[in-house]
Amino acid sequence: MIENIRQTRLDNGLTILTDQMHGVRSVTLGFFYRTGARHEPIELNGISHFIEHTVFKGTKRRSALDIAVEQDRLGGGLDAFTTHEETGFAIKVIDDQLEHAFDLLADILINPEFDEKELESEQRVIIEEMKMVEDSPEEYIGELFSEAYFPNHPLGLSIAGTPESVRKFDRETTAKFHRETYHPGNLVITAAGNVTHEKIVDLAVKAFGSLSSAVAADSSAVPQPAAPIIIKRNKNLEQAHLIIATPFVAATDDRRYAADLLGNLLGGGMSSRLWQKVREQRGLAYSVGASNAMYQDCGIFSVFAGTSPEQSDEVIDIAVAEMREVVRDGIREEELDLAKNQARASILLSLEDSASRSATMAQCEMVHGRQIPVEETLASIDAVTTEHVHAIASEFFRTESMAFAALGNLNGLKVDRDRLAI
């Protein structure tokens, strides 16, 4: 599919990528910045997320209401997000609304007013968002775990920041960070759907071509994960929420395909080992699974579950036993084939969605510095063997690096290194 993808890089560093899809009337337009929570100074923890919110609060040409009305008029499909490594804005529109959508996004990202009263209002909104996380045990345990797993590193800090840090984001601070960070050299613009490359380049040149780029700050510090064991008791919760984790491969590692398949066959779907043994066979949990978080320089494999406090011991033992079994005995050919078929179907089905294709182009550019053909991805998945998966498990599932976190009414729960032994 890569023959449809075209790229242009402007002199100021702005990268433009398009993927023309025939037979559709939609276009997904994305503006992705190579900056996220891990690139912030510690004292400005949360400012990327704050800017993601406050650019919608008005520009020199549009009020906050104007932006909201125009967004709804275009279809209401405008999505904005902040992660530890990127900030993104994407909108899906009918092809004849492309210019209006581009103008809206470019305006809010280039010309935000950062009005002091609007900033104060949004500070209150974000602090309420933080309270929602604290009231959601599945999210709260994740934040507690990350802080202990990545000590003294931005990856361990909340993307939203803290109430104390967010209250410091006045107009001067916010505008300065925006000016120094949200510049063309950090920006990748993507468009997928019924669109021509020349059209997007023309729009991008008009909006961003005269803007300069700042010198990129060095943010290359590689995190050193810890192996914490955390048990936080909360007698008001009906369920215990559990995380078992280990270091894993980075997003740039060639072994990422084998690592993804390992995560999927252990806990990625309804046929996975953990789903079958914990939920289907023993009825111990409604929510159970495994996931991989891959950053540019590190990764995390984690098992998660929500269960009754009195069943926590059994769920923990099953999860550790499954990880131990993969290290000792490897995996079966038939479960690897099933995981490959799941991955292949997910990739091919995503090709029908302009939003997915737009986001994939941005990820390939920002993480790998090139577009990876679908055929290459499928061939890389197909080339994974049981030996490759076993090698990943043997390297990363190690007793000394096992981490654990639990939140709930857990007065009797005891977890130590011996219990997590692989």
N, C-alpha and C positions, 0 to 999 in steps of 0.2 A: 504493500500500500504506500510505500515511501515515495513512489513516483509522483504522487499527487501533492507532496509536501514541498514547499518552496521557502527559502530563507533569504532575508536581506538584513545586513547589519549596517546601521548608519554610523557616520563618523564619530558621533557622540557616545557610541556604545550600545544604543538601543537595538535590540534584536526583534525582528518581525518574522513570524512563521505563519504560513497558511496551509490549509488542507482542503482542497476543493472537493466537495461531495456532489455528485450528479444525482438528479432525481429527488432533491429535497428542497423545501422552501425556507428552511430555518438556517440561522447562522448563530454560532456561539462565539462570542467575543470575550477574550480574557486578557487581563492586565496582571501580570505576575511579577512581584518584586523579589529579588534575591536577598531578602532580609526578613528576619523573624525574631522571636523572643531571645534566642541564644546570641544574637548579635548586639544586644543592648548592653550598655554599662549597667552594672548591678544597681546603681542608684536610680536608674531609669527603668527598672523592671516593670514591664507592662505597657510601655509607651507605644510599641508597634500596634498592639491590640487597641489602645486608646485612639491612635490615629485612624485605624480601620473604621472605628465608630464615628469619629468626629469629622471626617471628610464629607459626610452626608449632611452636616449641619449648616451648609451654606457656602456659597462661593461669591465672587464679585458679581457674577451674572445671575445666580439662582439662589433663592432662599431655601431653607430646609423643606418648606412646603412645596416649592416648585420642584425640587428634586424628587420628593415622594410622589407627587402627581405625575411627573414625567415617567418615573419608573413604572407606575401602574399603567400608564397609557401604552408603554412599550410592551406590556405583558406581565409585569410584576415578577419576572424571573431573575432578578439581580441578586447575586450571592456574593458575600464577602467573608473572608476568613483569615485568621492568623494562626500559623503554626510556629514551632521553634525555629524553622529554617526558611519560611517564606510568608509573604502576605499576598493574598489574591483577591481579585474582583472579576466576576464573570457574569455575563448576561446573555440569555438566549432570546432571540427575536426573529420575527419574520424578515426575510431578506430585504424587503423594501424599507425597513426601519433601521438598517445598518448604520447609516450616517448619523441619525439621531442618537442611536445608542453609543456610538463612538464619541460623539461630541459630549454627551452627558458624562461618560466615564472619564474622558480626558479632562473635562472641566473640574470635576470634583477632586481629581488627583493632582492637577497642576495648580489650581487656584483656590484651595480651601481658605476660608476666612479665619477660622479658629477664633470666633467671637468669644470673649471671656465668659459672658453669661451662658452661652451654649456649652462651653467646656465645663463649667460648673454643673450644669444640668446633666451632662453625660457622665461626669464623675459619679454622681449619685446613681445613675442607671447601672454603671459598671459595678459599683459596690453592691447593688442589689443582685446583680448577676453572680457575684462571688458568694453571696448568701445562699443563692439557689444551689450552687455547687456543694456548699457545706450541708445543705438539706438533702442532697442526693448522695447516698453512701457509695454508690458505684463510682461516681466521679471523685468524691472526697478521698476515698482510699487510694485512688490513683495519684492524686496530688501529694498525699502524705508519703507514698512509696517513692515517687520520683525525687522528692526533696532528700530522702535518705539514701537513695540509690546513686544520685549524682551530687555528692556533697561539694559545696563551694564551686559549683559550676552552673551557668545559666540554664542548662538542660534540666536541672533540678528545680528550677523556679517556675511558678505559675505563669502561664502565658498572659493572664489577665493582670498580673502584678498583685499588689496588696492594697488595702484601703489607704495605708500611709503613703505608698509610692504614688498612687493615682491622684491623691489630693495635691501633689506637688506639680502636676502637669498644667501649668498656666500657659498663657498664650505664647510668651517668649520661649519657654522650654520646648513646647510642642512644635512651634513653627521652625525653630532651629534644627531640631532632630529631623523634621520632615524635609527641610531644605538640604540637609547634609546626606540624607539617606534615600529619599524617594526621588531619585534623579534618573535620567535615561540610561546611564551605564548599568544601573541595577534592575532595569525593566525588560521583561520579555512580553511582547504583545502577540497573542495567537488568535487566529480566526479559523473556524472549521464550519463547513456547510456550503451553501450556495453563494460563493464569494470568489472574487478574483484576487490574486496576489497584488496586482498593480493597484487595485482600489484601496486595499489596506495600507500599502506603502504610501500612497498619496495622502491618505488621511493622517497617517502617523507623522509624515514629514511636516505637514501643515501645523500639527498640534505640538510636536516635540522636537522638530528638526533644529530650531534655533536655540534650544536649551542646552546648557553645558552639564557635564558630569563631574561630580566630586571625586577625589582620590579615595579609593576603597580602603577602609580601615582593616587592619589585620585582626581577624577573628578565628585564628587557626588552632586555638587551644583545644587539645583532644581531651575529652573527659576521662576520668579514671573511676570507673564504677566501683561502688562498694558492694558488700554482701550483707545488707542489714537484715535483721529479724525484728519485725515490729508487730506488736499486738496492742491495739488501742481499743479499750473497752467502752462500749456505749450501751447501757442497759435499756435504752429506749428503742433500740432496733429489734425488729422481729427476726431478721436474718443476719447471718455472719457473711461478710464479704471477704474473699480470699484472693491473694495474688501470690503465685510462685514464679520466680523469674531467674534468668541467667543472661549473661552477655551473649551477643549473637553477631552475625556478620553485618557489615555496613552496606548501605545502598549501592556503593561503588564496587563492591566485591564481586568477582566473577562467579562466586559460589552462591550468589543470592537466589538463583533458581532452585538449587537443591535445598536451601534453607527455607524458602517459601513452601516447597512441597512437604518438607518435614513438619512445618507448622500446621499445614492443612490436614495432613493425615492424622496428626495427634489431636487437633481440636478445631479444625476449620469448617466442619460441616456436620450434617446429621448422621453421616456414616463414619465419622471420625472415632478414634478410640475413646476419647474422653466422653464425647456425647453418648456413645453407646453404653459404656460401662457405668458412668455416673448417673445419667438421666434415664436411659431406656431400660437397662437391666436392673438397676437398683432404686431408681426413683428418688435420688438424693438431692436433685437440684433441677430447677426450671432453666436457669441460665448457667451454662458451663462451656468453656471453649479455650482456645489458645490463639494468640496473635503475635505477629512480628512487627516491631517498630524499627525501621531502618533509617538511620541518619547518614550523613555523608561520611562520617568518620567512625561510627560505632553502631551497634544495634542491640535490641533487647528482645528476647523470647519470653513470653509470659503466659501462664495459665491463670484463668480467672474463673471464679464460681461464686454463686450466692446460694447459701443453704441454711438450714436451721442450725443454731449453735450446737445442739447435741449431735449433729451429723458431721460437724466440721472435721473431726479427727479422721473419719472414714474417707471423706473427700480428699483430704490432704494426702493420706496414705495411698489412695488409688492414683492420684496425679503423679506423685513421686515414683511410684512403682512403674507407671507407664514410661516415664522418662528413663528410669533405670533399665527397663527391659529393652528399649531401643538401643541404649549404649551397649548392653551385654549381648543381645541377640540380633540386632539390626532390624530391618523391616522386610515385609513380604513383597514379592514382586507384584502380586495382585493389588495390594493397597497402594503401591506406588503408581501403578497404571490408572487406578481410579482417581488419584490426586492429579495426575497429568491430564486426564480427560476433563476434570472440573476446571483446571486452569485454562486449558485450550478453549473450552466453551465460553468461559468468562471473557477471554481476550477477544474472540471472534464476535461475540454478541455486542461487546462494547464498540465495535467498529460501526455499528448502525446508529450510534448516538453522537451527535456533533459535540456535545458538552464533554463527553469522555475523550474524544479525539483531540479537542482543544487542550484539555488538561494534560493529556499524555505528551503532546508536543512540548509543553512548557517544562514538564518534569524531565524529559530526555535532555533538553537544552541545559537546564539548571544543574542537574545531577551529573550527567555524562558528557555534556558538551557536544553532543551529536544526536541525530535522530536515529533511533534503532528500528530497523524494519520489522514488521510483524513476523515475517518469515524467519528472521534471525532469532526473535524471541521464542517462537514455537520450536525451532530447531534446538535451541539451548535447553528448553524444557524437556524435549524428547530425548536429549542426550544424557540426562541425569540418570544415574544407575542407583541401585540399592547401596552399592559401596560408597558412592558419593554422599548419600544421605547419612549412612552410618558414620562416615568420617566427620561430618558436621556435628552430629550428636556426641560423638566421642570427644571432640575438641571442646565443645561448649557446655555440655551437661556434666559439670564437675562439682563435687561436694563443696569444695572451698569457695566456689563462686555462686552457689545457690542463695537466692534472696527470698524473703517471705514477708508478707504483710497481711494483717487481718484486722477487721473492724466489726464490732458487734458486742452482744451480751456474752462475753467469752471468759467468764470467771475461772473456768476449769481448764482452758486450753494451754498446753505447754508444747512449744516447738523449739528445738535446738538443732545444732549442726548435725548431730547423729541422726536425727529423724529425717533430715533432708539429704542423707547420704545417697549418692549415686553409685 
